[in-house]
């Protein structure tokens, strides 16, 4: 969205394997300790922080006046399909990826359930894209939100042969220069090594109690680092 709107931005990588998402600075922007999150410095009243991808896209659409219909029916459909992505397509694809790539071997229930749900969601999108170039007719924040979860379909062993409308839509968006710039952003930071046992615990063992412990530990380390720096 930032690339499409040609908005100036600066990215700040957060190493979630090392627990940087539990720092005071990041939690002030994203209380759910997840990415993405932004701080918009372009408002007259001062910086505004926004977390959750759907909320970010709506904020940027309102800020730029682009990629979101302004009429009542179009706005209603934007919310419907954006919430469909955040409540269905994204979570189902994410859980499918987790059970396929990270869950211990042996229990096939989660793998089968989320593979089926992911396929079901693609079927919903297939029907929606019949006689439409994009999800709302014209390219919008809804396409931006949904497309990454369809881009990864081959890596999730989900063929798109049965979904010609989705395949066409996927390729059409993939050719956009702004999309290519977004996909290519910070490729040098992508790691090829599997996560260590400790990193897996940080990433996937997050009960409320454990998150509290991780926040305290990370912030204690921040304070120790600050104190050691002040004594130099």
Secondary structure, DSSP 8 states (H G I E B T S, - for coil): -TTTTT---------GGGTGGGSHHHHHH-TTS-S-EEEE---TT--EEEESHHHHHHHHHHHHT-SS--SHHHHHHHHHHHHHIIIIIHHHHHHHHHHHHTS-TT--HHHHHHHHHHHHHHHHHHHHTTT-SBTTBS--HHHHHHHHHHHGGGGGT---TT-HHHHHHHHHHHT-HHHHHHHTTTGGG---S---HHHHHHHH---HHHHHHHHHHHHHHHHHHHHHHHT-
